[in-house]
């Protein structure tokens, strides 16, 4: 991951009896994010019991993060997703920029700035 890249890790729990609705919303979110410039990855991982989900999002830079969080996927679909799931945790890795950081922190995201490492 480059120093400009930003990764979001969102942890969700699917409410009982809501998996089918959750899956439909997720498919729509993926289709919408596919059209966003700078969105490099948008992957949902489901636990074996199909009750917990991790969403790993990779963005080229802070501008791409801002485009996503101000776009229709977040504005229109995240509220629907949170009707059928609950937010268990939210980490941001890298610098999402000041506007995005304020919005993300406002929904409980913890932001971790790049410190050191190796990316290829």
N, C-alpha and C positions, 0 to 999 in steps of 0.2 A: 504494500500500500504506500503510495507516495505521500509526502508531507502535506500536499494539497487535498488529497482524497479524504473523504469523510465516510464513516461507517456508522449506521444506526443498528442497534440490537434491541428489539422490542419483544417483551415476553407477555404472552396472553394466556388466559384460561378460558376455554369455551364453556359456556353455560350449558347445563344439562338439557338435552333434547334440542339443542340449537346448532349441532354440527352441520347439518345440511344447509341451513341458511348461511352459516359462517363460510362454508366452502363456496357458495355462490358469490358472496361479497368479495372473497379473496380472489376468485377468478376475474371479477370485474376490475379489482384494484390492479392486478397484474397487467391486464390489457391496457388500462389507462397509463400506468407507469411506463410501459413499453414505448409510448409516444413521447416521453419526456427526454429532452436532450440532457446528457450528462448523467442519466441514471444508468449505472453500469451493472447493477445486480439488484434483484428484488426477489428474495427466496424465502419461502415459508417452510418450516420444519415442524412436523407434528409428532408428538410423543406416541409411544406404543399404545397407550390407553385412549388416544385420540381426544384428550382433554386439555392438553397444554400445547401451545404453539410458540415457536420463536420465529420472528421475522428478522432476517438479516438484509439490510439495505446498504448498497455501496454507491457512492456518488463521486463523480470526477473532482468536484470542488465545492466550495461554499455556495456559489451561484446555483449549482444544480440542486443542492439541498433546499435553498430558498424557493426555487421554481417548484419543487415537489410539495413543500409544506403550504405554499400559497395556491397550489393548483387544485383542480377538481377532485383528484383522488383523495386528498386529505380533507378538503372542505366538505365534500358530499358523502364520501364513503366511510371515512373513519367514524363519524357519529353512528352510522348504521352498524359498523363492526362492533362498536362498544355497547350496542344494545344486546348483542348476543355473546359477548365475551367481556372479560375484565382485564384491565391492565395490571400486570404483576411486576413489571420493571421496565426501565427504559434507559439504555446507555448510549451515549454518542461518543465516538472515537474520532478525534481530529477537530479542526476548527470549522464550525458551521457558519461562521460570520456573526456579527453582532445582532442583526435582526432575527435570524433563524435561532440563534442561541437564546434570545429572550423568549421567543415563542415556545421553543422546546423545553426550556426550564419551567415555563408556566404550566406545562402539562406533566411535570415531574421528572423530566429527563435529567440524568446526571451526565455532565460533559467532562470527558477526559481529553486533555490536550496531549498531542504527540510529545513524547519525551525522548526516546531513543529506540533504535531497533534496526532491523534489516528488512528491506522490501525489494522484490525483484520484478 
